Amino acid sequence: MTFNIITLGCKVNQYESQVMTEVMLKDGFTHSQDKDHADIFIVNTCTVTSVSDSKNRKLIRRIRRNNENAIIVVTGCMSQAFPEDEVYEICDIVVGNTNRKIISKLIKDYVANSDHYVNVEVQVEKFLNQSKLLTLKKEQEHKLKLRTVVTVSVHIVLSLMQEAEFVQKILMNLRKKQQT
């Protein structure tokens, strides 16, 4: 079976795609010479912006439209960040970043069983807890910085008031001396 890997995004994705290519070749698949036609398309997605998400979806739809019988595999950041995206309905295999190392096995299983496969390990609770902790930490840092600014400001005001009192005392002493 022939395959193409389409890589979107950063250098990490490019590296990961190269690793997937090597694994696919080692496992007996053939890299397609025609970038628009293959038995298997692996789309290594990026999700830096909503524009990149839109490009991912358009690309996946175009692949399905132009290659109705091809096996479409989606991996990468988009599948990890949005494991229930509606575009996956037209995909055959969707895996997150942790399962991309077994893509060739998943493809062979799909060919044998024709079962739609979506498996993105999302640790939502861990992510949410980390997000909450990060938010709390940022709030505490902000409050601490604000407290520091207020404290410094109060000290400056007190110093200015003390200096003003000192200046007033000097002026009063000067007036007394002038009157005598």
C-alpha positions as CSV (number, residue, x, y, z in Angstrom):
1,M,0.0,0.0,0.0
2,T,1.2,3.5,-0.8
3,F,1.2,6.4,1.7
4,N,1.7,10.1,1.8
5,I,2.4,12.1,5.0
6,I,1.3,15.7,4.8
7,T,2.9,17.8,7.5
8,L,1.5,21.1,8.7
9,G,3.2,23.4,11.2
10,C,6.4,23.4,13.1
11,K,9.8,21.7,12.9
12,V,8.7,19.2,15.5
13,N,5.9,18.1,13.2
14,Q,8.4,17.8,10.4
15,Y,10.7,15.6,12.5
16,E,7.7,13.5,13.7
17,S,6.6,13.0,10.1
18,Q,10.1,11.9,9.1
19,V,10.0,9.3,11.9
20,M,6.6,8.1,10.9
21,T,7.8,7.8,7.2
22,E,10.8,5.7,8.4
23,V,8.5,3.4,10.4
24,M,6.0,3.1,7.6
25,L,8.7,2.1,5.2
26,K,10.2,-0.3,7.7
27,D,6.8,-1.9,8.1
28,G,6.4,-2.6,4.4
29,F,4.5,0.4,3.1
30,T,5.6,2.3,0.0
31,H,5.9,6.1,-0.1
32,S,3.8,7.4,-3.0
33,Q,5.5,9.3,-5.8
34,D,2.3,11.2,-6.4
35,K,1.6,13.6,-3.6
36,D,-2.1,13.8,-4.5
37,H,-2.9,10.1,-4.7
38,A,-2.1,7.3,-2.3
39,D,-3.8,4.5,-0.5
40,I,-3.1,6.1,2.8
41,F,-2.9,9.8,3.8
42,I,-1.4,10.7,7.2
43,V,-2.1,14.3,8.1
44,N,0.2,15.6,10.8
45,T,-1.8,18.6,12.0
46,C,-0.9,21.9,13.6
47,T,-3.2,24.0,15.8
48,V,-1.4,27.2,16.5
49,T,-4.2,29.4,15.3
50,S,-7.8,29.1,14.2
51,V,-6.5,29.7,10.7
52,S,-4.3,26.6,11.0
53,D,-7.3,24.6,12.3
54,S,-9.3,25.7,9.2
55,K,-6.5,24.7,6.9
56,N,-6.4,21.3,8.6
57,R,-10.1,20.8,8.0
58,K,-10.0,22.0,4.4
59,L,-7.0,19.7,3.6
60,I,-8.7,16.7,5.2
61,R,-11.9,17.3,3.3
62,R,-10.0,17.8,0.0
63,I,-8.1,14.5,0.5
64,R,-11.4,12.7,1.1
65,R,-13.1,14.3,-1.9
66,N,-10.1,13.5,-4.2
67,N,-9.4,10.0,-2.7
68,E,-12.7,8.5,-1.7
69,N,-11.2,5.1,-0.9
70,A,-8.0,6.2,0.7
71,I,-7.4,5.7,4.4
72,I,-7.1,9.0,6.1
73,V,-5.1,9.1,9.3
74,V,-5.0,12.3,11.4
75,T,-2.5,12.9,14.1
76,G,-0.7,15.9,15.6
77,C,-1.7,18.9,17.7
78,M,-5.2,19.4,16.3
79,S,-6.2,15.8,17.1
80,Q,-4.7,16.2,20.5
81,A,-6.3,19.6,21.3
82,F,-9.7,18.9,19.7
83,P,-10.3,15.1,19.9
84,E,-14.0,15.5,19.0
85,D,-13.8,17.7,15.9
86,E,-16.5,17.1,13.3
87,V,-14.0,16.6,10.5
88,Y,-12.9,13.3,12.1
89,E,-16.2,11.8,10.8
90,I,-14.7,11.5,7.4
91,C,-11.3,10.2,8.8
92,D,-10.6,6.5,9.3
93,I,-8.0,6.8,12.1
94,V,-7.5,9.7,14.5
95,V,-4.7,9.5,17.1
96,G,-3.1,12.0,19.4
97,N,0.6,12.7,19.8
98,T,1.3,9.7,22.1
99,N,-0.1,7.1,19.6
100,R,1.6,8.3,16.4
101,K,4.4,5.8,17.0
102,I,2.0,2.9,16.4
103,I,0.3,4.4,13.3
104,S,1.5,1.6,11.0
105,K,0.0,-1.0,13.3
106,L,-3.2,0.9,13.5
107,I,-3.4,1.1,9.7
108,K,-2.8,-2.7,9.4
109,D,-5.6,-3.3,12.0
110,Y,-7.9,-0.9,10.1
111,V,-7.2,-2.7,6.8
112,A,-8.0,-6.1,8.5
113,N,-11.1,-4.9,10.4
114,S,-12.3,-1.7,8.7
115,D,-13.1,-0.2,12.1
116,H,-13.1,3.5,12.4
117,Y,-10.5,4.3,15.1
118,V,-10.4,7.4,17.3
119,N,-8.1,7.3,20.2
120,V,-6.7,10.5,21.6
121,E,-5.4,10.3,25.1
122,V,-6.6,13.5,26.7
123,Q,-5.9,14.1,30.3
124,V,-8.5,16.7,30.7
125,E,-8.6,16.7,34.5
126,K,-4.8,17.0,34.6
127,F,-4.9,19.8,32.1
128,L,-7.7,21.6,33.9
129,N,-5.9,21.2,37.2
130,Q,-2.7,22.5,35.7
131,S,-4.6,25.4,34.2
132,K,-6.3,26.2,37.4
133,L,-3.0,26.1,39.3
134,L,-1.4,28.2,36.7
135,T,-4.2,30.7,36.9
136,L,-4.1,30.8,40.7
137,K,-0.4,31.2,40.6
138,K,-0.6,34.1,38.1
139,E,-3.3,35.7,40.3
140,Q,-1.2,35.3,43.4
141,E,1.9,36.7,41.5
142,H,-0.2,39.6,40.3
143,K,-1.6,40.3,43.8
144,L,1.9,40.1,45.2
145,K,3.2,42.5,42.6
146,L,0.2,44.8,43.2
147,R,0.8,44.6,47.0
148,T,4.5,45.4,46.4
149,V,3.6,48.4,44.2
150,V,1.1,49.6,46.8
151,T,3.6,49.1,49.7
152,V,6.3,50.9,47.8
153,S,3.8,53.7,46.9
154,V,2.7,54.0,50.5
155,H,6.4,54.2,51.6
156,I,7.1,56.9,49.0
157,V,4.0,58.9,50.2
158,L,5.0,58.5,53.8
159,S,8.6,59.6,53.0
160,L,7.3,62.6,51.1
161,M,5.0,63.5,54.0
162,Q,7.9,63.2,56.4
163,E,10.0,65.4,54.2
164,A,7.1,67.9,53.9
165,E,6.8,68.0,57.7
166,F,10.6,68.4,58.0
167,V,10.5,71.3,55.4
168,Q,7.5,72.9,57.3
169,K,9.5,72.7,60.6
170,I,12.5,74.3,58.9
171,L,10.3,77.1,57.4
172,M,8.7,77.7,60.8
173,N,12.1,77.9,62.4
174,L,13.2,80.4,59.8
175,R,10.1,82.5,60.2
176,K,10.6,82.5,64.0
177,K,14.2,83.6,63.5
178,Q,13.2,86.4,61.1
179,Q,10.6,87.6,63.6
180,T,13.1,87.9,66.4
